[in-house]
Amino acid sequence: MNEFTDWLLLVLSLPTDSATARMRYWRALKAKGCAVLRDGAYLLPVSGEAGMAEMCDGIRQAGGAAYLMWFTSRDASQEQQFRTLFDRADDYANFQRSVEDARKTLASISLAEASRLVRKIRKEFEAIAAVDFFPNDSLVRAQSACHDFLEAAEAVLSPGEPHQGEGAIRPLDHDKFQGRVWATRQHLWVDRVASAWLIKRFVDSNARFLWLASPGECPEDAVGFDFDGASFSHIDGRVTFEVLAASFGVDSEPGMTGLANMVHALDIGGLVVPEAAGFEAVMTGARERGLGDDDLVSEMGHVLDSLLAHFAASEKSTAR
């Protein structure tokens, strides 16, 4: 081992008169992935230092004591000893068992339960990976198990999900796509409902939608989206919503970047977007109420209108 790690040593004494404060900081240390050297002494690689100084300030303000020190492993033996404290192999093994159990239930649970299960599995994996400071093959195996589960869940939530394609996204003329029939798979999920909203609001205000039981039923004169062989589908890591936005120059609209990130995360994973869980919950609830696809586009369209305004306001606030 040629390079030694820089470490943070946190020595603290939590306030004794507040069980709530002690529990809050204990949970925060656990969430940060700190290793326990002994009572009141915690170790963390410097790469995980974000927020540690603020945590120390909070502990002092709550009546405790906290000291943060930096040091480097003195030799290879100590380096290995410390790294062992951060081995997440057992955590990943437990996660994989949870994934196996979850996968067995997919065929017998409701859409709402499947959606909650997807959120739970993603959250569990992200929590472990976030504190895996020295990743190894355990991460690769867990990542593969998570990916396989999410694909299986997607087949339940959104049957016929398209594969990723390759190719350039060409700018298109709105005028050539007016008053068209737009066709996609029935029983809409996030990418398709967001794409239908984008089409109606930004591309073709007179659009008519056809919900297909099978992509093979798509009429030749219809504009297909979000299935293999469609005019608009997944390309080079982008979901259909992003491809449509780029094709028609809608991606520069205020708030569209945040909205696209949310749809992308919900459809194929990626950047964590706080608003995603709320949108998915509303979408799941709407489907559980038995709304047809036309009503679903109408109802979720209002939600997407509001989210676009929200993301636009956030962009404006950040730019100040």
VEXGUDREN-525375 format. One record per residue (C-alpha): residue number from 1; residue in three letters; x, y, z. Coordinates in nm, 3 decimals. Each point is the difference from the previous one (the first is absolute). Layout:
<sites>
@roti: NUM | gufi: ALA | u: X | v: Y | w: Z .
...
</sites>
This chain:
<sites>
@roti: 1 | gufi: MET | u: 0.000 | v: 0.000 | w: 0.000 .
@roti: 2 | gufi: ASN | u: 0.195 | v: 0.299 | w: -0.133 .
@roti: 3 | gufi: GLU | u: -0.230 | v: 0.285 | w: 0.105 .
@roti: 4 | gufi: PHE | u: -0.121 | v: 0.068 | w: 0.350 .
@roti: 5 | gufi: THR | u: -0.340 | v: 0.148 | w: 0.075 .
@roti: 6 | gufi: ASP | u: -0.059 | v: 0.334 | w: 0.168 .
@roti: 7 | gufi: TRP | u: -0.241 | v: -0.047 | w: 0.291 .
@roti: 8 | gufi: LEU | u: -0.228 | v: 0.205 | w: 0.220 .
@roti: 9 | gufi: LEU | u: -0.009 | v: -0.084 | w: 0.369 .
@roti: 10 | gufi: LEU | u: -0.303 | v: 0.131 | w: 0.183 .
@roti: 11 | gufi: VAL | u: 0.023 | v: -0.001 | w: 0.378 .
@roti: 12 | gufi: LEU | u: -0.321 | v: 0.103 | w: 0.169 .
@roti: 13 | gufi: SER | u: -0.209 | v: -0.002 | w: 0.311 .
@roti: 14 | gufi: LEU | u: -0.372 | v: 0.026 | w: -0.071 .
@roti: 15 | gufi: PRO | u: -0.224 | v: 0.209 | w: 0.228 .
@roti: 16 | gufi: THR | u: -0.114 | v: -0.208 | w: 0.296 .
@roti: 17 | gufi: ASP | u: -0.320 | v: 0.191 | w: 0.072 .
@roti: 18 | gufi: SER | u: -0.168 | v: -0.063 | w: -0.336 .
@roti: 19 | gufi: ALA | u: -0.069 | v: -0.352 | w: -0.116 .
@roti: 20 | gufi: THR | u: -0.153 | v: 0.144 | w: -0.318 .
@roti: 21 | gufi: ALA | u: 0.319 | v: 0.186 | w: -0.092 .
@roti: 22 | gufi: ARG | u: 0.216 | v: -0.305 | w: 0.073 .
@roti: 23 | gufi: MET | u: -0.217 | v: -0.219 | w: -0.221 .
@roti: 24 | gufi: ARG | u: -0.005 | v: 0.259 | w: -0.279 .
@roti: 25 | gufi: TYR | u: 0.378 | v: 0.027 | w: -0.015 .
@roti: 26 | gufi: TRP | u: 0.052 | v: -0.374 | w: 0.037 .
@roti: 27 | gufi: ARG | u: -0.225 | v: -0.054 | w: -0.301 .
@roti: 28 | gufi: ALA | u: 0.181 | v: 0.273 | w: -0.193 .
@roti: 29 | gufi: LEU | u: 0.338 | v: -0.164 | w: 0.067 .
@roti: 30 | gufi: LYS | u: -0.136 | v: -0.335 | w: -0.112 .
@roti: 31 | gufi: ALA | u: -0.146 | v: 0.152 | w: -0.317 .
@roti: 32 | gufi: LYS | u: 0.339 | v: 0.157 | w: -0.077 .
@roti: 33 | gufi: GLY | u: 0.159 | v: -0.345 | w: 0.018 .
@roti: 34 | gufi: CYS | u: 0.228 | v: 0.077 | w: 0.295 .
@roti: 35 | gufi: ALA | u: 0.188 | v: -0.293 | w: 0.152 .
@roti: 36 | gufi: VAL | u: 0.001 | v: -0.029 | w: 0.379 .
@roti: 37 | gufi: LEU | u: 0.351 | v: -0.023 | w: 0.148 .
@roti: 38 | gufi: ARG | u: -0.127 | v: 0.015 | w: 0.358 .
@roti: 39 | gufi: ASP | u: -0.270 | v: 0.184 | w: 0.192 .
@roti: 40 | gufi: GLY | u: 0.016 | v: 0.363 | w: -0.113 .
@roti: 41 | gufi: ALA | u: 0.263 | v: -0.057 | w: -0.272 .
@roti: 42 | gufi: TYR | u: -0.105 | v: -0.027 | w: -0.365 .
@roti: 43 | gufi: LEU | u: 0.202 | v: -0.044 | w: -0.318 .
@roti: 44 | gufi: LEU | u: -0.082 | v: 0.110 | w: -0.354 .
@roti: 45 | gufi: PRO | u: 0.203 | v: 0.043 | w: -0.321 .
@roti: 46 | gufi: VAL | u: 0.058 | v: 0.366 | w: -0.084 .
@roti: 47 | gufi: SER | u: -0.198 | v: -0.060 | w: -0.321 .
@roti: 48 | gufi: GLY | u: -0.311 | v: -0.022 | w: 0.219 .
@roti: 49 | gufi: GLU | u: 0.058 | v: 0.318 | w: 0.197 .
@roti: 50 | gufi: ALA | u: -0.289 | v: 0.203 | w: -0.149 .
@roti: 51 | gufi: GLY | u: -0.216 | v: 0.127 | w: 0.283 .
@roti: 52 | gufi: MET | u: 0.225 | v: -0.125 | w: 0.281 .
@roti: 53 | gufi: ALA | u: 0.109 | v: 0.346 | w: 0.115 .
@roti: 54 | gufi: GLU | u: -0.364 | v: 0.111 | w: 0.015 .
@roti: 55 | gufi: MET | u: -0.087 | v: -0.312 | w: 0.199 .
@roti: 56 | gufi: CYS | u: 0.272 | v: 0.084 | w: 0.252 .
@roti: 57 | gufi: ASP | u: -0.136 | v: 0.353 | w: 0.033 .
@roti: 58 | gufi: GLY | u: -0.347 | v: -0.142 | w: 0.063 .
@roti: 59 | gufi: ILE | u: 0.128 | v: -0.238 | w: 0.268 .
@roti: 60 | gufi: ARG | u: 0.173 | v: 0.288 | w: 0.181 .
@roti: 61 | gufi: GLN | u: -0.309 | v: 0.219 | w: -0.023 .
@roti: 62 | gufi: ALA | u: -0.205 | v: -0.284 | w: 0.150 .
@roti: 63 | gufi: GLY | u: 0.233 | v: -0.006 | w: 0.302 .
@roti: 64 | gufi: GLY | u: 0.240 | v: -0.273 | w: -0.108 .
@roti: 65 | gufi: ALA | u: 0.366 | v: 0.005 | w: -0.101 .
@roti: 66 | gufi: ALA | u: 0.141 | v: -0.087 | w: -0.344 .
@roti: 67 | gufi: TYR | u: 0.350 | v: 0.007 | w: -0.148 .
@roti: 68 | gufi: LEU | u: 0.088 | v: -0.078 | w: -0.361 .
@roti: 69 | gufi: MET | u: 0.356 | v: -0.104 | w: -0.089 .
@roti: 70 | gufi: TRP | u: 0.172 | v: -0.098 | w: -0.325 .
@roti: 71 | gufi: PHE | u: 0.274 | v: -0.260 | w: -0.032 .
@roti: 72 | gufi: THR | u: 0.149 | v: -0.252 | w: -0.245 .
@roti: 73 | gufi: SER | u: 0.053 | v: -0.372 | w: 0.053 .
@roti: 74 | gufi: ARG | u: 0.351 | v: -0.052 | w: 0.136 .
@roti: 75 | gufi: ASP | u: 0.067 | v: -0.320 | w: -0.195 .
@roti: 76 | gufi: ALA | u: -0.160 | v: -0.270 | w: -0.216 .
@roti: 77 | gufi: SER | u: -0.105 | v: -0.205 | w: 0.302 .
@roti: 78 | gufi: GLN | u: -0.197 | v: 0.287 | w: 0.154 .
@roti: 79 | gufi: GLU | u: -0.144 | v: 0.089 | w: -0.340 .
@roti: 80 | gufi: GLN | u: -0.135 | v: -0.352 | w: -0.042 .
@roti: 81 | gufi: GLN | u: -0.129 | v: -0.008 | w: 0.358 .
@roti: 82 | gufi: PHE | u: -0.198 | v: 0.320 | w: -0.051 .
@roti: 83 | gufi: ARG | u: -0.129 | v: -0.095 | w: -0.345 .
@roti: 84 | gufi: THR | u: -0.136 | v: -0.324 | w: 0.142 .
@roti: 85 | gufi: LEU | u: -0.231 | v: 0.208 | w: 0.221 .
@roti: 86 | gufi: PHE | u: -0.167 | v: 0.130 | w: -0.316 .
@roti: 87 | gufi: ASP | u: -0.049 | v: -0.333 | w: -0.177 .
@roti: 88 | gufi: ARG | u: -0.363 | v: 0.002 | w: -0.118 .
@roti: 89 | gufi: ALA | u: -0.003 | v: -0.365 | w: -0.119 .
@roti: 90 | gufi: ASP | u: -0.243 | v: -0.109 | w: 0.274 .
@roti: 91 | gufi: ASP | u: -0.229 | v: 0.296 | w: -0.071 .
@roti: 92 | gufi: TYR | u: -0.006 | v: -0.084 | w: -0.370 .
@roti: 93 | gufi: ALA | u: -0.062 | v: -0.369 | w: 0.074 .
@roti: 94 | gufi: ASN | u: -0.300 | v: 0.090 | w: 0.218 .
@roti: 95 | gufi: PHE | u: -0.121 | v: 0.234 | w: -0.273 .
@roti: 96 | gufi: GLN | u: 0.021 | v: -0.275 | w: -0.262 .
@roti: 97 | gufi: ARG | u: -0.207 | v: -0.229 | w: 0.221 .
@roti: 98 | gufi: SER | u: -0.261 | v: 0.277 | w: 0.029 .
@roti: 99 | gufi: VAL | u: 0.000 | v: 0.035 | w: -0.378 .
@roti: 100 | gufi: GLU | u: -0.052 | v: -0.375 | w: -0.046 .
@roti: 101 | gufi: ASP | u: -0.293 | v: 0.004 | w: 0.243 .
@roti: 102 | gufi: ALA | u: -0.149 | v: 0.308 | w: -0.166 .
@roti: 103 | gufi: ARG | u: 0.024 | v: -0.151 | w: -0.347 .
@roti: 104 | gufi: LYS | u: -0.200 | v: -0.305 | w: 0.109 .
@roti: 105 | gufi: THR | u: -0.295 | v: 0.224 | w: 0.090 .
@roti: 106 | gufi: LEU | u: -0.019 | v: 0.208 | w: -0.321 .
@roti: 107 | gufi: ALA | u: -0.251 | v: -0.220 | w: -0.179 .
@roti: 108 | gufi: SER | u: -0.246 | v: -0.002 | w: 0.290 .
@roti: 109 | gufi: ILE | u: -0.010 | v: 0.361 | w: 0.122 .
@roti: 110 | gufi: SER | u: -0.192 | v: 0.308 | w: -0.112 .
@roti: 111 | gufi: LEU | u: 0.148 | v: 0.280 | w: -0.211 .
@roti: 112 | gufi: ALA | u: 0.014 | v: 0.227 | w: 0.306 .
@roti: 113 | gufi: GLU | u: 0.188 | v: -0.266 | w: 0.198 .
@roti: 114 | gufi: ALA | u: 0.238 | v: -0.062 | w: -0.291 .
@roti: 115 | gufi: SER | u: 0.069 | v: 0.372 | w: -0.027 .
@roti: 116 | gufi: ARG | u: 0.072 | v: 0.024 | w: 0.374 .
@roti: 117 | gufi: LEU | u: 0.226 | v: -0.304 | w: -0.025 .
@roti: 118 | gufi: VAL | u: 0.200 | v: 0.161 | w: -0.281 .
@roti: 119 | gufi: ARG | u: 0.051 | v: 0.314 | w: 0.210 .
@roti: 120 | gufi: LYS | u: 0.103 | v: -0.211 | w: 0.300 .
@roti: 121 | gufi: ILE | u: 0.256 | v: -0.205 | w: -0.196 .
@roti: 122 | gufi: ARG | u: 0.147 | v: 0.309 | w: -0.167 .
@roti: 123 | gufi: LYS | u: 0.026 | v: 0.181 | w: 0.332 .
@roti: 124 | gufi: GLU | u: 0.169 | v: -0.296 | w: 0.171 .
@roti: 125 | gufi: PHE | u: 0.258 | v: -0.035 | w: -0.275 .
@roti: 126 | gufi: GLU | u: 0.073 | v: 0.372 | w: -0.018 .
@roti: 127 | gufi: ALA | u: 0.042 | v: 0.019 | w: 0.379 .
@roti: 128 | gufi: ILE | u: 0.266 | v: -0.273 | w: 0.000 .
@roti: 129 | gufi: ALA | u: 0.177 | v: 0.124 | w: -0.313 .
@roti: 130 | gufi: ALA | u: 0.016 | v: 0.354 | w: 0.142 .
@roti: 131 | gufi: VAL | u: 0.221 | v: -0.118 | w: 0.288 .
@roti: 132 | gufi: ASP | u: 0.201 | v: -0.258 | w: -0.195 .
@roti: 133 | gufi: PHE | u: 0.324 | v: 0.194 | w: 0.001 .
@roti: 134 | gufi: PHE | u: 0.211 | v: -0.292 | w: -0.125 .
@roti: 135 | gufi: PRO | u: -0.220 | v: -0.181 | w: -0.255 .
@roti: 136 | gufi: ASN | u: 0.086 | v: -0.349 | w: -0.121 .
@roti: 137 | gufi: ASP | u: -0.171 | v: -0.298 | w: -0.163 .
@roti: 138 | gufi: SER | u: -0.274 | v: 0.005 | w: 0.265 .
@roti: 139 | gufi: LEU | u: -0.129 | v: 0.326 | w: -0.146 .
@roti: 140 | gufi: VAL | u: 0.002 | v: -0.142 | w: -0.353 .
@roti: 141 | gufi: ARG | u: -0.202 | v: -0.306 | w: 0.105 .
@roti: 142 | gufi: ALA | u: -0.252 | v: 0.207 | w: 0.195 .
@roti: 143 | gufi: GLN | u: -0.030 | v: 0.250 | w: -0.284 .
@roti: 144 | gufi: SER | u: -0.071 | v: -0.283 | w: -0.243 .
@roti: 145 | gufi: ALA | u: -0.265 | v: -0.149 | w: 0.231 .
@roti: 146 | gufi: CYS | u: -0.163 | v: 0.341 | w: 0.041 .
@roti: 147 | gufi: HIS | u: -0.001 | v: 0.060 | w: -0.376 .
@roti: 148 | gufi: ASP | u: -0.156 | v: -0.341 | w: -0.068 .
@roti: 149 | gufi: PHE | u: -0.270 | v: 0.063 | w: 0.260 .
@roti: 150 | gufi: LEU | u: -0.083 | v: 0.344 | w: -0.137 .
@roti: 151 | gufi: GLU | u: -0.030 | v: -0.145 | w: -0.350 .
@roti: 152 | gufi: ALA | u: -0.237 | v: -0.269 | w: 0.130 .
@roti: 153 | gufi: ALA | u: -0.203 | v: 0.263 | w: 0.187 .
@roti: 154 | gufi: GLU | u: -0.012 | v: 0.219 | w: -0.310 .
@roti: 155 | gufi: ALA | u: -0.150 | v: -0.292 | w: -0.193 .
@roti: 156 | gufi: VAL | u: -0.283 | v: -0.002 | w: 0.256 .
@roti: 157 | gufi: LEU | u: -0.047 | v: 0.377 | w: 0.022 .
@roti: 158 | gufi: SER | u: 0.061 | v: 0.076 | w: -0.368 .
@roti: 159 | gufi: PRO | u: -0.016 | v: -0.309 | w: -0.227 .
@roti: 160 | gufi: GLY | u: 0.188 | v: 0.031 | w: -0.331 .
@roti: 161 | gufi: GLU | u: 0.250 | v: 0.260 | w: 0.120 .
@roti: 162 | gufi: PRO | u: 0.227 | v: 0.090 | w: -0.297 .
@roti: 163 | gufi: HIS | u: 0.369 | v: -0.081 | w: -0.020 .
@roti: 164 | gufi: GLN | u: 0.261 | v: 0.271 | w: -0.032 .
@roti: 165 | gufi: GLY | u: 0.076 | v: 0.095 | w: -0.361 .
@roti: 166 | gufi: GLU | u: 0.285 | v: 0.189 | w: -0.160 .
@roti: 167 | gufi: GLY | u: 0.002 | v: 0.294 | w: -0.237 .
@roti: 168 | gufi: ALA | u: -0.010 | v: 0.376 | w: -0.028 .
@roti: 169 | gufi: ILE | u: -0.300 | v: 0.201 | w: 0.118 .
@roti: 170 | gufi: ARG | u: -0.098 | v: 0.228 | w: -0.290 .
@roti: 171 | gufi: PRO | u: -0.182 | v: 0.332 | w: 0.047 .
@roti: 172 | gufi: LEU | u: -0.351 | v: -0.026 | w: -0.143 .
@roti: 173 | gufi: ASP | u: -0.254 | v: 0.249 | w: -0.134 .
@roti: 174 | gufi: HIS | u: -0.311 | v: 0.035 | w: 0.219 .
@roti: 175 | gufi: ASP | u: -0.211 | v: 0.085 | w: -0.307 .
@roti: 176 | gufi: LYS | u: 0.044 | v: -0.351 | w: -0.139 .
@roti: 177 | gufi: PHE | u: -0.145 | v: -0.156 | w: 0.313 .
@roti: 178 | gufi: GLN | u: -0.329 | v: 0.186 | w: 0.036 .
@roti: 179 | gufi: GLY | u: -0.334 | v: -0.176 | w: 0.040 .
@roti: 180 | gufi: ARG | u: 0.165 | v: -0.342 | w: 0.004 .
@roti: 181 | gufi: VAL | u: -0.092 | v: -0.326 | w: 0.165 .
@roti: 182 | gufi: TRP | u: 0.264 | v: -0.092 | w: 0.258 .
@roti: 183 | gufi: ALA | u: 0.015 | v: -0.363 | w: 0.107 .
@roti: 184 | gufi: THR | u: 0.162 | v: -0.175 | w: 0.293 .
@roti: 185 | gufi: ARG | u: -0.049 | v: -0.301 | w: 0.227 .
@roti: 186 | gufi: GLN | u: -0.313 | v: 0.002 | w: 0.214 .
@roti: 187 | gufi: HIS | u: 0.000 | v: 0.000 | w: 0.382 .
@roti: 188 | gufi: LEU | u: 0.223 | v: 0.306 | w: 0.020 .
@roti: 189 | gufi: TRP | u: 0.288 | v: 0.040 | w: 0.238 .
@roti: 190 | gufi: VAL | u: 0.233 | v: 0.294 | w: 0.072 .
@roti: 191 | gufi: ASP | u: 0.189 | v: 0.044 | w: -0.328 .
@roti: 192 | gufi: ARG | u: -0.307 | v: -0.046 | w: -0.219 .
@roti: 193 | gufi: VAL | u: -0.232 | v: 0.223 | w: 0.200 .
@roti: 194 | gufi: ALA | u: 0.265 | v: 0.274 | w: 0.014 .
@roti: 195 | gufi: SER | u: 0.068 | v: -0.039 | w: -0.373 .
@roti: 196 | gufi: ALA | u: -0.371 | v: 0.028 | w: -0.082 .
@roti: 197 | gufi: TRP | u: -0.020 | v: 0.316 | w: 0.213 .
@roti: 198 | gufi: LEU | u: 0.304 | v: 0.149 | w: -0.176 .
@roti: 199 | gufi: ILE | u: -0.145 | v: -0.079 | w: -0.344 .
@roti: 200 | gufi: LYS | u: -0.335 | v: 0.162 | w: 0.082 .
@roti: 201 | gufi: ARG | u: 0.145 | v: 0.307 | w: 0.171 .
@roti: 202 | gufi: PHE | u: 0.306 | v: 0.080 | w: -0.212 .
@roti: 203 | gufi: VAL | u: -0.019 | v: -0.184 | w: -0.333 .
@roti: 204 | gufi: ASP | u: -0.352 | v: -0.077 | w: -0.126 .
@roti: 205 | gufi: SER | u: -0.285 | v: 0.163 | w: 0.190 .
@roti: 206 | gufi: ASN | u: -0.250 | v: -0.189 | w: -0.215 .
@roti: 207 | gufi: ALA | u: 0.166 | v: -0.337 | w: 0.056 .
@roti: 208 | gufi: ARG | u: -0.216 | v: -0.309 | w: 0.024 .
@roti: 209 | gufi: PHE | u: 0.132 | v: -0.299 | w: 0.188 .
@roti: 210 | gufi: LEU | u: -0.032 | v: -0.368 | w: -0.076 .
@roti: 211 | gufi: TRP | u: 0.076 | v: -0.244 | w: 0.280 .
@roti: 212 | gufi: LEU | u: 0.133 | v: -0.327 | w: -0.143 .
@roti: 213 | gufi: ALA | u: -0.053 | v: -0.345 | w: 0.146 .
@roti: 214 | gufi: SER | u: 0.310 | v: -0.098 | w: -0.199 .
@roti: 215 | gufi: PRO | u: 0.258 | v: 0.218 | w: -0.183 .
@roti: 216 | gufi: GLY | u: -0.062 | v: -0.215 | w: -0.309 .
@roti: 217 | gufi: GLU | u: -0.348 | v: 0.155 | w: -0.025 .
@roti: 218 | gufi: CYS | u: 0.136 | v: 0.349 | w: -0.064 .
@roti: 219 | gufi: PRO | u: -0.155 | v: 0.144 | w: -0.323 .
@roti: 220 | gufi: GLU | u: 0.247 | v: 0.105 | w: -0.269 .
@roti: 221 | gufi: ASP | u: -0.120 | v: 0.360 | w: 0.002 .
@roti: 222 | gufi: ALA | u: 0.027 | v: 0.037 | w: 0.380 .
@roti: 223 | gufi: VAL | u: 0.303 | v: 0.144 | w: 0.179 .
@roti: 224 | gufi: GLY | u: 0.119 | v: -0.269 | w: 0.238 .
@roti: 225 | gufi: PHE | u: 0.182 | v: 0.073 | w: 0.323 .
@roti: 226 | gufi: ASP | u: 0.160 | v: -0.199 | w: 0.281 .
@roti: 227 | gufi: PHE | u: 0.021 | v: -0.346 | w: -0.151 .
@roti: 228 | gufi: ASP | u: 0.260 | v: -0.182 | w: -0.209 .
@roti: 229 | gufi: GLY | u: -0.020 | v: 0.120 | w: -0.360 .
@roti: 230 | gufi: ALA | u: -0.198 | v: 0.315 | w: 0.088 .
@roti: 231 | gufi: SER | u: 0.080 | v: 0.341 | w: -0.150 .
@roti: 232 | gufi: PHE | u: 0.098 | v: 0.118 | w: 0.348 .
@roti: 233 | gufi: SER | u: 0.147 | v: -0.232 | w: 0.260 .
@roti: 234 | gufi: HIS | u: 0.306 | v: -0.047 | w: 0.221 .
@roti: 235 | gufi: ILE | u: 0.325 | v: 0.118 | w: -0.164 .
@roti: 236 | gufi: ASP | u: 0.354 | v: 0.013 | w: 0.141 .
@roti: 237 | gufi: GLY | u: -0.103 | v: -0.011 | w: 0.364 .
@roti: 238 | gufi: ARG | u: -0.291 | v: 0.241 | w: -0.039 .
@roti: 239 | gufi: VAL | u: -0.358 | v: -0.102 | w: 0.069 .
@roti: 240 | gufi: THR | u: -0.280 | v: 0.078 | w: -0.246 .
@roti: 241 | gufi: PHE | u: -0.101 | v: 0.319 | w: 0.182 .
@roti: 242 | gufi: GLU | u: 0.355 | v: 0.136 | w: -0.036 .
@roti: 243 | gufi: VAL | u: 0.020 | v: -0.104 | w: -0.366 .
@roti: 244 | gufi: LEU | u: -0.327 | v: 0.180 | w: -0.080 .
@roti: 245 | gufi: ALA | u: 0.112 | v: 0.310 | w: 0.190 .
@roti: 246 | gufi: ALA | u: 0.331 | v: 0.012 | w: -0.188 .
@roti: 247 | gufi: SER | u: -0.158 | v: -0.076 | w: -0.340 .
@roti: 248 | gufi: PHE | u: -0.245 | v: 0.290 | w: 0.024 .
@roti: 249 | gufi: GLY | u: 0.226 | v: 0.247 | w: 0.183 .
@roti: 250 | gufi: VAL | u: -0.207 | v: -0.020 | w: 0.317 .
@roti: 251 | gufi: ASP | u: 0.300 | v: -0.092 | w: 0.217 .
@roti: 252 | gufi: SER | u: 0.090 | v: 0.369 | w: 0.034 .
@roti: 253 | gufi: GLU | u: -0.338 | v: 0.090 | w: 0.155 .
@roti: 254 | gufi: PRO | u: 0.029 | v: 0.135 | w: 0.359 .
@roti: 255 | gufi: GLY | u: -0.025 | v: -0.287 | w: 0.247 .
@roti: 256 | gufi: MET | u: 0.028 | v: -0.271 | w: -0.265 .
@roti: 257 | gufi: THR | u: 0.342 | v: -0.122 | w: 0.114 .
@roti: 258 | gufi: GLY | u: -0.127 | v: -0.078 | w: 0.349 .
@roti: 259 | gufi: LEU | u: -0.312 | v: -0.166 | w: -0.137 .
@roti: 260 | gufi: ALA | u: 0.204 | v: -0.210 | w: -0.243 .
@roti: 261 | gufi: ASN | u: 0.233 | v: -0.111 | w: 0.280 .
@roti: 262 | gufi: MET | u: -0.302 | v: -0.111 | w: 0.202 .
@roti: 263 | gufi: VAL | u: -0.153 | v: -0.201 | w: -0.285 .
@roti: 264 | gufi: HIS | u: 0.339 | v: -0.153 | w: -0.083 .
@roti: 265 | gufi: ALA | u: 0.058 | v: -0.104 | w: 0.362 .
@roti: 266 | gufi: LEU | u: -0.343 | v: -0.160 | w: 0.031 .
@roti: 267 | gufi: ASP | u: 0.023 | v: -0.181 | w: -0.332 .
@roti: 268 | gufi: ILE | u: 0.355 | v: -0.137 | w: -0.005 .
@roti: 269 | gufi: GLY | u: 0.166 | v: 0.132 | w: 0.317 .
@roti: 270 | gufi: GLY | u: 0.270 | v: 0.265 | w: 0.033 .
@roti: 271 | gufi: LEU | u: 0.033 | v: 0.332 | w: 0.179 .
@roti: 272 | gufi: VAL | u: -0.209 | v: 0.005 | w: 0.316 .
@roti: 273 | gufi: VAL | u: -0.279 | v: 0.259 | w: -0.036 .
@roti: 274 | gufi: PRO | u: -0.193 | v: 0.070 | w: 0.324 .
@roti: 275 | gufi: GLU | u: -0.324 | v: 0.070 | w: -0.187 .
@roti: 276 | gufi: ALA | u: 0.008 | v: -0.342 | w: -0.169 .
@roti: 277 | gufi: ALA | u: -0.147 | v: -0.196 | w: 0.292 .
@roti: 278 | gufi: GLY | u: -0.298 | v: 0.234 | w: 0.025 .
@roti: 279 | gufi: PHE | u: -0.075 | v: -0.016 | w: -0.371 .
@roti: 280 | gufi: GLU | u: 0.029 | v: -0.379 | w: -0.001 .
@roti: 281 | gufi: ALA | u: -0.234 | v: -0.023 | w: 0.300 .
@roti: 282 | gufi: VAL | u: -0.265 | v: 0.218 | w: -0.169 .
@roti: 283 | gufi: MET | u: 0.035 | v: -0.198 | w: -0.324 .
@roti: 284 | gufi: THR | u: -0.034 | v: -0.331 | w: 0.182 .
@roti: 285 | gufi: GLY | u: -0.305 | v: 0.125 | w: 0.187 .
@roti: 286 | gufi: ALA | u: -0.163 | v: 0.121 | w: -0.321 .
@roti: 287 | gufi: ARG | u: 0.048 | v: -0.341 | w: -0.159 .
@roti: 288 | gufi: GLU | u: -0.131 | v: -0.174 | w: 0.310 .
@roti: 289 | gufi: ARG | u: -0.317 | v: 0.210 | w: -0.029 .
@roti: 290 | gufi: GLY | u: -0.059 | v: -0.166 | w: -0.335 .
@roti: 291 | gufi: LEU | u: 0.047 | v: 0.305 | w: -0.222 .
@roti: 292 | gufi: GLY | u: 0.018 | v: -0.076 | w: -0.371 .
@roti: 293 | gufi: ASP | u: 0.299 | v: 0.124 | w: -0.198 .
@roti: 294 | gufi: ASP | u: -0.180 | v: 0.310 | w: -0.135 .
@roti: 295 | gufi: ASP | u: -0.103 | v: 0.104 | w: 0.351 .
@roti: 296 | gufi: LEU | u: 0.347 | v: -0.083 | w: 0.129 .
@roti: 297 | gufi: VAL | u: 0.163 | v: 0.237 | w: -0.251 .
@roti: 298 | gufi: SER | u: -0.249 | v: 0.272 | w: 0.094 .
@roti: 299 | gufi: GLU | u: 0.045 | v: -0.039 | w: 0.375 .
@roti: 300 | gufi: MET | u: 0.377 | v: -0.047 | w: 0.002 .
@roti: 301 | gufi: GLY | u: 0.031 | v: 0.286 | w: -0.248 .
@roti: 302 | gufi: HIS | u: -0.108 | v: 0.242 | w: 0.273 .
@roti: 303 | gufi: VAL | u: 0.267 | v: -0.146 | w: 0.229 .
@roti: 304 | gufi: LEU | u: 0.264 | v: 0.036 | w: -0.273 .
@roti: 305 | gufi: ASP | u: -0.108 | v: 0.361 | w: -0.063 .
@roti: 306 | gufi: SER | u: 0.056 | v: 0.077 | w: 0.366 .
@roti: 307 | gufi: LEU | u: 0.332 | v: -0.184 | w: 0.015 .
@roti: 308 | gufi: LEU | u: 0.126 | v: 0.187 | w: -0.306 .
@roti: 309 | gufi: ALA | u: -0.086 | v: 0.330 | w: 0.171 .
@roti: 310 | gufi: HIS | u: 0.172 | v: -0.124 | w: 0.316 .
@roti: 311 | gufi: PHE | u: 0.321 | v: -0.095 | w: -0.182 .
@roti: 312 | gufi: ALA | u: -0.004 | v: 0.328 | w: -0.194 .
@roti: 313 | gufi: ALA | u: -0.027 | v: 0.197 | w: 0.325 .
@roti: 314 | gufi: SER | u: 0.285 | v: -0.205 | w: 0.148 .
@roti: 315 | gufi: GLU | u: 0.219 | v: 0.076 | w: -0.302 .
@roti: 316 | gufi: LYS | u: -0.078 | v: 0.371 | w: 0.030 .
@roti: 317 | gufi: SER | u: 0.077 | v: -0.001 | w: 0.372 .
@roti: 318 | gufi: THR | u: 0.332 | v: -0.181 | w: -0.053 .
@roti: 319 | gufi: ALA | u: 0.104 | v: 0.243 | w: -0.273 .
@roti: 320 | gufi: ARG | u: -0.033 | v: 0.304 | w: 0.229 .
</sites>
